[in-house]
Amino acid sequence: MPEATDSYRVVRNAEEQYSILAAGVPLPKGWTAAGFAGDRAACLAHVDATWTDLRPLSLRRSAS
């Protein structure tokens, strides 16, 4: 069973889609740190406030 963690970080991919990842877990290929870390609730709140348009970047670009 995975160990519970209180520390997370926000990550983002090339399509500007966001997620959270437990601190200390290596970044999956294609994801970068988005510059925010904290507990799970704080990270999810940051994602909610930052990721306001859920369409992938490529779709947003083609629509404009």
C-alpha positions as CSV (number, residue, x, y, z in Angstrom):
1,M,0.0,0.0,0.0
2,P,1.4,3.4,-0.9
3,E,2.6,5.6,1.9
4,A,0.3,8.6,2.6
5,T,1.8,12.0,2.0
6,D,1.0,15.5,3.0
7,S,3.2,17.2,0.5
8,Y,2.3,17.6,-3.2
9,R,3.3,19.7,-6.2
10,V,1.4,21.0,-9.2
11,V,2.6,19.7,-12.5
12,R,1.7,20.7,-16.1
13,N,2.1,19.1,-19.5
14,A,2.8,20.6,-22.9
15,E,-1.0,20.9,-23.5
16,E,-1.2,23.1,-20.4
17,Q,-3.2,20.4,-18.5
18,Y,-2.6,20.3,-14.8
19,S,-2.4,17.6,-12.2
20,I,-0.9,17.1,-8.7
21,L,1.9,14.7,-7.8
22,A,3.1,13.6,-4.4
23,A,6.4,15.3,-3.5
24,G,9.4,13.1,-4.1
25,V,7.8,11.2,-6.9
26,P,9.7,11.6,-10.2
27,L,8.0,13.7,-12.9
28,P,6.4,11.5,-15.6
29,K,7.7,12.0,-19.1
30,G,6.1,15.1,-20.6
31,W,5.3,16.8,-17.4
32,T,7.0,19.7,-15.7
33,A,6.8,21.3,-12.3
34,A,4.3,24.3,-12.4
35,G,6.0,26.1,-9.5
36,F,3.5,25.4,-6.7
37,A,3.7,23.0,-3.8
38,G,1.7,22.4,-0.6
39,D,-0.7,20.0,0.9
40,R,-3.3,18.2,-1.3
41,A,-6.1,20.8,-0.7
42,A,-3.8,23.8,-1.5
43,C,-2.5,22.1,-4.7
44,L,-6.0,21.3,-5.9
45,A,-7.2,24.8,-5.1
46,H,-4.2,26.2,-7.1
47,V,-5.1,23.9,-10.1
48,D,-8.7,25.0,-9.9
49,A,-7.8,28.7,-9.9
50,T,-5.1,28.4,-12.6
51,W,-6.6,25.9,-15.1
52,T,-9.7,27.8,-16.0
53,D,-10.0,26.6,-19.6
54,L,-10.0,22.8,-19.6
55,R,-9.5,22.5,-23.4
56,P,-6.0,21.3,-24.4
57,L,-3.7,24.1,-25.7
58,S,-3.8,22.7,-29.2
59,L,-7.6,22.9,-29.3
60,R,-7.6,26.5,-27.9
61,R,-5.1,27.5,-30.6
62,S,-7.1,26.0,-33.4
63,A,-10.3,27.7,-32.1
64,S,-8.8,31.2,-32.2
